[in-house]
Amino acid sequence: MREEYGKMNKVEMSIWECCELLNEVVDDSDPDLDEPQIEHLLQTAEAIRKDYPNEDWLHLTGLIHDLGKVLLLPSFGGLPQWAVVGDTFPLGCAFDESIVLHEQLKGNPDNNNPTYNTKYGVYSEGCGLNNVVMSWGHDDYMYLVAKANKTTLPSAALFIIRYHSFYPLHKSGAYTHLMNEEDHENLKWLQIFSKYDLYSKSNVRIDVEKVKPYYMSLIEKYFPAKLKW
């Protein structure tokens, strides 16, 4: 999947165009389904902006963190829900019991493979999450897009984008033995961010046109005008 989607040959468009495209996406695992996706993105971003006014990179991260869900659209391959959304977890080492529906992984051949089914598996203490292969999903796709298009967002932003669905880590504290020093620093920001992600919708509707200029300025600051996806 990483080889296929790493080609960035699906479409060329801006970040904002992708935000609007996300309105066509329905994520069956998302509890915040009543409004268009762009409003969820903006509500997440605006809530962060209110509490962390000086961290503009974090506001933009709130806006773009779910853009990888375009993988569900036919023009991006129309991947099934299970291959795009939901929790992510490491491959190549033992499946932690904190993984949602952990019992379902007993049918995975890796579960009985002695190379993979130990605490460290193919990895080593403190190897860094950058060296860990995660289950595929919208997180990793948006991370690949950001990297390929040479974003100037800080590493904490890329960490949030790549691991915001890695609940065994930031909710249950699993797999910390694979983290390096930079991961530990970035995890602090992911834990802050996660409070604003799910269930962030409020009764206050966002005036998209009113806040759009601010987010357009951030997009211009951290991304090229057009991105390859």
ABEGO torsion letter per residue (X at the ends): XAAAAAAGAABBBBAAAAAAAAAABBBAABABAABBAAAAAAAAAAAAAAABAABAAAAAAAAAAAAAAAAABAAAGGBBAAAABEBBBBBGBBBBAABBGAAAAAABAAAABAAAABAAEABBBGAEAAABBBBBBAAAAAAAAAAAAGBABBAAAAAAAAAAABAAAAAAGBGAAABBAAAAAAAAAAAAAAAABBGABBABBBBAAAAAAAAAAAAAAABBABBBX
